[in-house]
Amino acid sequence: MVSNAISFGLALVLVGLCGYFGYDPPSLTALIPAVVGIVLIVAGLAARVEENRKNAMHAAAGVALIGAIAAWGRIASTGLESKGVWMLLLMGVICTIFVGLCVKSFIDAKKAREASQHESLDDENVEDMESASTEDASVAIEDGDEE
């Protein structure tokens, strides 16, 4: 997911820059996708450090969710006739896909973590059972109850 955050961030920066330089006169609001993209890139870079990964990716998903809601909300309120609608559509699609990938990744990570915990509990139970049977056998030998 780290590389996805950086890639989707770069795509949003490209959308923002194309929108900004594609209109005469340039509009600062056209840079909104670029700002969202920069945040995704920074979060992706921060997530390269294992200790930061969970928080950074959740932050990236949150920002992308806000970006998707903003884009789709703007389209819903102004319609498809507004200036720069293609930028809104691209931002909405990019952010929505990224959020979907994040949610899938978070679910997969949780399942893997739970499976790992379940395996470690099973290993501990087997070790406890083995040590208990060894102790029972040694107690039986000491008591003279050999089989």
PESULHU-V760152 format. One line per field, one symbol per residue. psi: psi as a letter, one per 20 degrees, with the letter a starting at -180 (. if undefined). Layout:
psi->???
//
This chain:
psi->hghgggghghghgggghgggiiqoqqphhiighhggggggggggghihpghigggghhgghgghggggggghggghhiajiqpkhhgggggggghggggghggggggghgggghhghgghgggggggggghghgggghghghiklq.
//
